[in-house]
Amino acid sequence: MKSPPSENQPLVPFVKIITREAPLIGVESWYEGITNETECFFGFPFPENLFLFTKGTVECYRDSKRMEEIPFGLAKWIEGNEARLPETYERQKAALETRADIRQWPLATTQEALDALRRMEASFVQGFPGIVTTYLLPLWQETTHLFSENVFNQCRKWRTETDPFFDRSIETILHIIHRLFELQGWDDVYTRYVSHSELLESLQSGKLNKNDLEKRRAIPFAYIDGQLIFENDLGKELSKRSYILPQDQTAVSQPGEIKGNPANVGMAKGKVKIVFNREELGKVEQGDILVAPMTTPWYLPAIKKAVAIITDEGGITCHAAIVSRELGVPCIIGTKIATKVLKDGDFVEVNAHKGVVRRLS
């Protein structure tokens, strides 16, 4: 934990990186991988991470100041360790192979499922140096040009081969937790909210602490360095660590309009349906406008019904952008605030030529 700030020391803002549907157990491994495993592998400090749980999805925030320094640290590391770059790729490949292997297991007993969970968590954590080289390095190269063309091209090639690493690892961890709950006869609405240690304790005692889990379902909370912090206490607790969450960026050009980046051009009108997690997929009907923090493959049934897609985040190669182009659906990405400003049932016009969403009623 960072020491408390002095009276005049400005708080460091977190910057939002990504939104995913992930269980708390998956986030514990995610934190270990992106914060500790990366530092151990590369030999220099990586940014602090904060995970904010809301409505079944997780927003990952990162120390904005340290994020600016990481590309320079990585470039220096590569100067003396370029021969180790393939190791980061091999770690991700190993995690994908572990995932494929585990998906063949029957998970017929609690012990078999626990063994699978430990294996998947370990390989997920070990794969995170590959996130830095195959995902982040190509993004940094666009603005910093710190890396040689050979390194850049190699890492970009590895990215195409290991792109499913993150989402498939998270999906497999959630699959195993669901199976453990099924074997115990527990209500699977709590699978996203139990920690690894709580799961082990519950398996030993034969019962869940539903009061704690129900509170996490009902109230947004954060995870940072092994600690759970509920919404009302978050500002104070982050201040103790010298951090602050950013205010929402208002991507609004005029009243009633939201701006983003066109990912696939076109025009559409329809009713808004906001989907945060897979349990909400069923509310999307033919002709609706799908609004989400981001999309992943499990959104596909809803995407096929929608006449347009709007997301808070994403770049031109994100899932929503790629699928919208494949299906010919107008798509606007990177609005930052669509899920916060729009409501289910709003009637909107999507102008994906200009990247503008206009509320009609």
N, C-alpha and C positions, 0 to 999 in steps of 0.2 A: 504494500500500500504506500502511495506517495505521502510525504509529510504535508501537514496542513499549510495552506498558502499564507504568506505574510499579509499584513493589512493592505498593502498597496500592490501586491502581486496580482496581475490579471488572471482570471480563470481561463484555462485552455478549452476551447470548444471541441466537442466531439463532432465528427462529420459522418453522415449516414453513408454506408457502403452498399448494403444489399438487404433485401427482404426475402425470407424463405419460410415455408411451413416446416417447423422442426420441433421435435420433442426436447424437453429439458435435458434428458440424458444425452441426446445428440449435441446440444449446445455446450454441455460440459466438455465433451471431446473436441468440439469446434474451438472452444476457448483454449484448451490445452494445446491444440495443434497450431493455431495462428499466433498465439502469444508466447508460448514456452518452447514448443518443438522447433519453431522457426529460429528463435534466438539460439537454441542449442546447436542447430545445424550450421547456421551462418556465422555465429560467433559475435554478433552485435545485437543490441536491444531492439525489440520490435514494439510497435505501439500498443498501449492498453486498449482493450476492447470492452464494449458494453453491449448487452443483448436485451432488447426491450420486447416483452411478450404482450401481444394484444390480439384478442379474438382468434387465437389459434395460429397466429403468424409471429415471426421473430424478425425484428429489425436489428441489424448489426451496425453499431457505431464505433468509430475508431478515433484515437487521439490525432487531431488534425495537424498539430505541430510536428509530431514524430513521423507522421505519414509523409511529410515533405522531405524528411531527411533520409528515408529508407532507400530511394533509388540511388543516392550517392554512396550509401554504405554497401549496397548490392554491387554497384559498378566496381568499387574497390575490392570487394571480395572476389569477384570474377577474375580480376587481374591476376590473382595468385592461386585461383582454384577452378579455372575453367574446366579442367579435366573431371571435376566432380559434378558438373552440371547434369550429365546424364543420370546421375543417382537420383536427382529430384523427380525426373520422369519415370524412372524404374519404380520408385516408391508409389507413385500414383497407379502405375500399371499393376503393381502387386495388390493394391487395395481393390482394384476392379476385379482382379482374379479371385481374391478372397470373397468378394461380394458374390460373384458368379458361383463359386463353390458352395457358399452358405445357402444360397437360394435353392440348391438341390437337396439340402438337408431336410428330413421330415420334421425335425424339431418336435419329436414325439414325447420328450420328457422335459421337465424343468431344467435338469442339469445340462441336457444337450442344448437347450435354448440359451442358458447362461454362458456356456462355452462359446456358442456362436456370437453372442453379444460382446464378450470380451475380445474375441478375435477381430470383429468388425470395428469396434472402438479403437483398438490398437493400430490397425492398418489405416484407419481414417486419420488418426493423429499423425502417424508417420508420413502420410502423404502431403501434409501441408507445405513443406518446402517447395513442392511442385506447384502449388497455387501461386507462390511468389514468382517462380521462373516461367511457368507456362501461361499464366493468366495476367498477373500484374506487370511483369517486365514488358510485354508487348504494349500494354497501355501506357506505361511510363515512357517508352521509347518515342511515342507520338509527340510528346511535349519536351522531353529532355535530351533525346538523341545521345544518351550516355553510353549506349552499347553498340558493339560492332554489328555490321550487317549479318555476319555469320552467326553470331549469338542470337540476334533478333529472329532471323529466319528459322533457326533450329528450334527455338522456344515456341515460336508460332506454329511450327509443324507438330511439335509434341502436343500443343493445345488441342489440335484437331483430333488427336488420337486419345486424349485423356479427358476430354471435355465432360463426360458423364461422371467423373470421379466424385465430385461433391454431392450432386443430387442423388446419385445411386447409393452412395454411402449412407446418407441421411435416411433415404427410403428404406434401406435394409435394416438400419437400427430401429426405425419405427415398426417395421414388419416383425422383428424379433420381440419387441416389447408387447405388441398386440398379441403375439402367440403366448407369451408368458402370462398375460392377463387372461387369455382364453383358457389356458391350462389350470389357472387358479379359480376360474369362474367369476372374475372381477369385472366391473363395468368399464368398458374400454374408453369411456369419455375422459378418463383420467390419465390415459397413456402419455399425453403430452406434458403433464405437469409434475410427474414424479421424478426425483433425482435418482442417481445410481445408488447412493447409500440407502435412500429410503426404500428403493425397490428391494434391495437385499434384506433389509430389516423386515419388510412386509412379507417377503417369501419365508423368512424364518418364523415369523409370528402367525402367518396365515391370514392377516388382514391389513387393509390399507388405512391410513390416517385420512379419512375422507374430509374432515373439517379443513385441514390445511390445503388439500387438493382442490376442494370446492372454492376456497378463497382465491386460489390462483386462477381458477376458471373465470371468476367473477370480476376480479380487479387486475388491471394491468400491473405488471411487475418487471423488474430488471434483474439480470444476472451479471455480476462482475466479480472476478477473482474468488469464486466459490461462495459468494454471498447473494442472497435474494433480497431485493429491496422493493417495497410496494410503492405505488405511484405517489402517494402523499408525502413519503419520506425521501423521494429520489433526489430532489434539488439539494436538500441539506446534506445528504450523504455524498453526493458528487462533489459538492463544495469542499468537503473535508479532504477529498482526493485532488483538489485543484482543478476540477473539471466543471463544465456546464454543457447542457444539451442545447443544440441550436434551436432558434425559433423557426417556425414553418416559413419557408420562402414563398412569397405570394406571387405565383406565376400567373397573375391576372392583368390583362392589358386594359380592360375596362369592366364595369359592373356586368356580371352575368357571363363573363368569358374566362376561360382557362387556356393557357398556352402551353404547348409542348413541342416535341420534334416529330415531324412526319416520318413514319417508318414504312407505310404503304399508302399511296395516295388514294383518294376517293372521297365521296360524300355519303352520309347516312344520317337518318333521324330515327330515334327510338327511345324507349324507356330505359333508364339506367338500372342496372342490377350490379351491386357491389359484392364481390366474392373475395373473402379473406382466406377461407380454408375449404377443403374438399367437401365438407358437410353442407356447404352453401351452394354447391354446383347446381342442385336441383331447382333453385329458384330462377335460373336463367331459362327463358322461353324463346321460341323462334322469333326473331326480329328485335330482340333486346340489344342494348349497348352494354357490353361487358366492361366493367371498371374493376381494376385490381391493383394491388401494390406492384406486382410483376406477374408473369405467368411461367408455368413449368409444364411438363408433359401431361400432368393430371388435369390441367385446365381444358384439354382438347375437346371433351364432349360439350362444354359450354361455348368454346370458341366456334364450333361448327354451327351452333344455333344463332350466334350473335351476328349483327350486321356491321358492327364496328368494335374495336378494342381501344381502351384507354388505360394507360398504366402510369403509376407514380414515378417509376424509375426505368432504367434500361438504356442500352446503346443500340446502334444500328445492327449489331450482331446478336442481340438478346433473343430469347425464345419467342416473345410476342412479335418481334419484327420479322423473324424468319418465317414463322407459321402464317402470319398475316399475308406475307407475300406469296407463300405457297397456295393459300386458299383464296387469295384475291379479296381479302377483307380490309377495309380502311382501318388504319391503326395510327394512333398518336402515343408516343412514349415520352417518358421524362417530364411529366407535368408536375411532379413533386407533391402535389396537393389534391389530386382528383378524388381520392378516396376520403379525404377530409372535408372537401367542399361540397361534393355531390352527395345526393341521398337516393336510396332506392325509390323508384317511381318518377324521378325527375325526367321530364321530356327534353332531350337535348339534340342539337345538330352537331355532327362531327364533320369538320372540314379538314380532312387529312392532306389536302393540298397545301394549306397554310399552317397546319398544326394548331388549329383553334377549335375549342369546344364551346358552344354557346348554349346556355340554358334557355329553352323556349317556354317552359312552364314548370 
